[in-house]
Amino acid sequence: MRGALEDVRRTALMRTHSALHVLGGVVFRDFGALITGSNMNPLEGRLDFNLDTLPEGFRDRITEAANAEVAADRAIEVRVLPRAEAFALPDIIRTATNLVPADVEVVRLVDITGLDVQADAGTHVASTRSIGEIEIAKVENKGRGFRRVRVRLR
């Protein structure tokens, strides 16, 4: 059996996944909101947040903040820690529900230096600059207390 890697697609997914972490980090830092859902395709994706209302200028503020983090060229590093040690770190779960199964003994952490540390098993680019420009394509109201943010990468 043979396999082949689609490098263009994989790189696009890595950029998108990293961009969603930047967005999640910015919204958590600036608004205290947790992620309640997500989805991604190459160069586009969405995050849902537990925000009761949209603060004034929300779309412009998160666009500016996310792209400032991209321009900062923050390193994106991966490490693994024993479960107890990982969960001793503050805020490594940025989702409203902890999705790390109870039987996982070693937790993989993705660290966007100075912005976001989360338990995560996905692939990422090496630094935020590799993400490229993040466009907030749309912000939607998905019901009481839930806002959806759609992104596209350029």
C-alpha positions as CSV (number, residue, x, y, z in Angstrom):
1,M,0.0,0.0,0.0
2,R,1.2,3.5,-0.8
3,G,0.1,6.9,0.3
4,A,0.8,10.4,-1.0
5,L,0.7,13.7,0.8
6,E,-1.1,16.6,-0.8
7,D,1.3,19.3,0.4
8,V,-0.7,22.3,-0.9
9,R,-3.9,21.1,0.8
10,R,-2.0,20.1,4.0
11,T,-0.3,23.5,4.2
12,A,-3.6,25.3,3.7
13,L,-5.2,23.3,6.5
14,M,-2.2,24.0,8.8
15,R,-2.5,27.7,8.1
16,T,-6.2,27.6,8.7
17,H,-5.9,25.6,12.0
18,S,-3.3,28.0,13.3
19,A,-5.5,31.0,12.3
20,L,-8.4,29.6,14.2
21,H,-6.1,29.3,17.3
22,V,-5.1,32.9,16.9
23,L,-8.7,34.0,16.6
24,G,-9.7,31.9,19.6
25,G,-6.8,33.3,21.6
26,V,-7.7,36.9,20.7
27,V,-11.4,36.5,21.5
28,F,-10.6,34.7,24.8
29,R,-8.0,37.3,25.8
30,D,-10.0,40.4,24.8
31,F,-13.6,39.2,25.5
32,G,-13.3,36.2,27.8
33,A,-15.3,34.0,25.5
34,L,-14.9,30.2,25.1
35,I,-15.3,28.2,21.9
36,T,-18.5,26.3,21.6
37,G,-18.0,24.9,18.1
38,S,-15.7,24.9,15.1
39,N,-15.2,23.7,11.5
40,M,-12.5,24.2,8.9
41,N,-11.7,23.7,5.3
42,P,-8.5,24.7,3.5
43,L,-8.2,28.5,3.9
44,E,-11.6,29.0,5.6
45,G,-13.2,28.1,8.8
46,R,-15.4,29.2,11.7
47,L,-15.4,29.4,15.4
48,D,-18.5,29.7,17.6
49,F,-18.2,31.6,20.9
50,N,-20.3,31.9,24.0
51,L,-20.9,35.6,23.7
52,D,-24.3,37.0,24.9
53,T,-23.9,40.2,22.9
54,L,-21.5,41.5,20.4
55,P,-19.4,44.3,21.8
56,E,-19.2,47.5,19.8
57,G,-16.9,47.2,16.8
58,F,-16.3,43.5,17.5
59,R,-15.6,42.5,13.9
60,D,-13.1,45.3,13.3
61,R,-11.5,44.7,16.7
62,I,-10.9,41.0,16.3
63,T,-9.7,41.5,12.7
64,E,-7.1,44.0,13.8
65,A,-6.0,42.0,16.8
66,A,-5.8,38.7,14.9
67,N,-3.7,40.3,12.2
68,A,-1.5,42.0,14.7
69,E,-0.8,38.6,16.2
70,V,0.0,37.2,12.7
71,A,2.4,40.2,12.1
72,A,4.1,39.6,15.4
73,D,5.5,36.4,14.0
74,R,4.9,34.5,17.2
75,A,6.4,31.0,17.4
76,I,4.0,28.1,17.4
77,E,5.5,25.3,19.4
78,V,4.3,21.8,20.4
79,R,5.1,19.9,23.5
80,V,3.6,17.0,25.5
81,L,3.1,16.8,29.2
82,P,1.6,14.2,31.6
83,R,-2.1,14.9,32.1
84,A,-1.9,16.2,35.6
85,E,0.9,18.6,34.7
86,A,-0.9,19.8,31.6
87,F,-4.2,20.4,33.4
88,A,-2.3,22.4,36.1
89,L,-1.7,25.1,33.5
90,P,-4.4,27.8,33.4
91,D,-6.8,27.9,30.5
92,I,-5.5,25.1,28.3
93,I,-9.0,24.2,27.5
94,R,-10.5,27.1,25.6
95,T,-13.7,25.2,24.6
96,A,-16.8,25.4,26.7
97,T,-16.6,21.6,27.1
98,N,-13.4,19.7,27.9
99,L,-12.9,17.4,24.8
100,V,-9.8,15.6,26.1
101,P,-10.9,12.0,27.0
102,A,-10.4,11.0,30.6
103,D,-8.2,8.1,29.6
104,V,-5.6,10.3,27.8
105,E,-2.5,10.2,30.0
106,V,-0.2,12.5,28.0
107,V,-1.6,15.8,26.6
108,R,-0.2,17.4,23.5
109,L,-0.1,21.2,23.8
110,V,0.1,23.8,21.0
111,D,1.6,27.0,22.2
112,I,1.3,30.3,20.2
113,T,4.0,32.0,22.3
114,G,2.5,34.8,24.4
115,L,-1.1,34.3,23.1
116,D,-2.6,30.9,23.3
117,V,-1.8,27.5,24.9
118,Q,-4.3,24.7,24.2
119,A,-4.6,21.0,24.3
120,D,-4.6,20.1,20.6
121,A,-3.8,17.2,18.3
122,G,-3.8,19.1,15.0
123,T,-1.1,20.3,12.6
124,H,0.1,23.9,12.6
125,V,2.5,26.2,10.9
126,A,5.8,27.1,12.7
127,S,4.9,30.8,13.3
128,T,2.0,33.1,13.0
129,R,3.5,35.0,10.1
130,S,3.0,31.8,8.0
131,I,-0.7,32.1,8.4
132,G,-1.1,35.1,6.1
133,E,-3.8,37.7,6.4
134,I,-7.0,36.7,8.3
135,E,-10.2,38.1,7.0
136,I,-13.3,38.0,9.2
137,A,-15.8,37.1,6.5
138,K,-18.9,37.2,8.7
139,V,-20.1,37.4,12.2
140,E,-23.5,35.6,12.8
141,N,-25.9,35.3,15.7
142,K,-26.6,31.6,16.2
143,G,-29.1,32.0,19.0
144,R,-29.1,33.2,22.6
145,G,-25.5,33.6,23.8
146,F,-23.8,32.1,20.7
147,R,-21.9,34.0,18.0
148,R,-20.3,32.5,14.9
149,V,-17.2,34.0,13.4
150,R,-16.3,32.9,9.8
151,V,-12.7,33.5,8.6
152,R,-11.0,33.3,5.2
153,L,-7.2,33.4,4.7
154,R,-5.5,35.3,1.9
